[in-house]
């Protein structure tokens, strides 16, 4: 399914995932959120953020800079 995509980040916070997705897309990097949190038990599961494999290095650098601020 996601063979040409790179798993950039795993989080439990949907707001954080949405902010990171927005930051990536503002920098012309498509980002896909895969929400694996159980809808009945919100403490189970995680949210994964994927970027295209060929943009992974740029995305990692942007994420690192964003997390330092």
PERAVEN-V639212 format. One record per residue. N is the residue number from 1. SS is DSSP state (hx for helix, st for strand, lp for the rest). PSI is psi in radians with two decimals (* if undefined). D_LAST is the distance of its C-alpha to the last C-alpha in Angstrom with 2 decimals. Layout:
{{N & SS & PSI & D_LAST} {N & SS & PSI & D_LAST}}
This chain:
{{1 & lp & -0.87 & 33.21} {2 & lp & 0.69 & 29.80} {3 & lp & -0.46 & 31.25} {4 & lp & 0.34 & 29.46} {5 & st & 2.63 & 26.06} {6 & st & 2.30 & 23.47} {7 & st & 1.85 & 21.92} {8 & st & -0.70 & 18.17} {9 & st & 2.54 & 17.06} {10 & st & 2.29 & 18.97} {11 & st & 2.92 & 17.91} {12 & lp & 0.04 & 20.06} {13 & lp & 1.90 & 18.05} {14 & hx & -0.60 & 19.34} {15 & hx & -0.77 & 16.89} {16 & hx & -0.76 & 13.92} {17 & hx & -0.74 & 16.20} {18 & hx & -0.68 & 17.00} {19 & hx & -0.78 & 13.49} {20 & hx & -0.72 & 12.86} {21 & hx & -0.77 & 16.39} {22 & hx & -0.74 & 15.89} {23 & hx & -0.75 & 12.94} {24 & hx & -0.80 & 15.22} {25 & hx & -0.56 & 18.23} {26 & hx & -0.44 & 16.83} {27 & lp & 0.40 & 16.62} {28 & lp & 0.58 & 20.20} {29 & lp & 1.96 & 19.70} {30 & lp & 2.44 & 21.89} {31 & st & 2.39 & 20.58} {32 & st & 2.32 & 22.92} {33 & st & 2.25 & 22.29} {34 & st & 1.85 & 25.00} {35 & st & 1.92 & 25.28} {36 & lp & 0.31 & 27.41} {37 & lp & 2.30 & 27.18} {38 & lp & 2.21 & 30.73} {39 & lp & -0.38 & 31.60} {40 & lp & -0.58 & 33.99} {41 & lp & 1.55 & 31.94} {42 & lp & -0.21 & 28.28} {43 & lp & -0.06 & 27.40} {44 & lp & 2.32 & 28.73} {45 & lp & -3.08 & 27.05} {46 & lp & 2.95 & 23.70} {47 & st & 2.25 & 21.88} {48 & st & 2.44 & 21.50} {49 & st & 2.19 & 19.63} {50 & st & 2.54 & 21.60} {51 & st & 2.76 & 21.29} {52 & st & 2.43 & 24.27} {53 & hx & -0.72 & 25.13} {54 & hx & -0.15 & 25.35} {55 & hx & 0.17 & 21.74} {56 & hx & -0.69 & 20.23} {57 & hx & -0.73 & 18.96} {58 & hx & -0.76 & 17.14} {59 & hx & -0.74 & 15.71} {60 & hx & -0.71 & 14.63} {61 & hx & -0.77 & 12.88} {62 & hx & -0.75 & 11.07} {63 & hx & -0.76 & 10.17} {64 & hx & -0.79 & 9.03} {65 & hx & -0.71 & 6.72} {66 & hx & -0.69 & 5.49} {67 & hx & -0.37 & 5.48} {68 & hx & -0.40 & 3.82} {69 & lp & * & 0.00}}
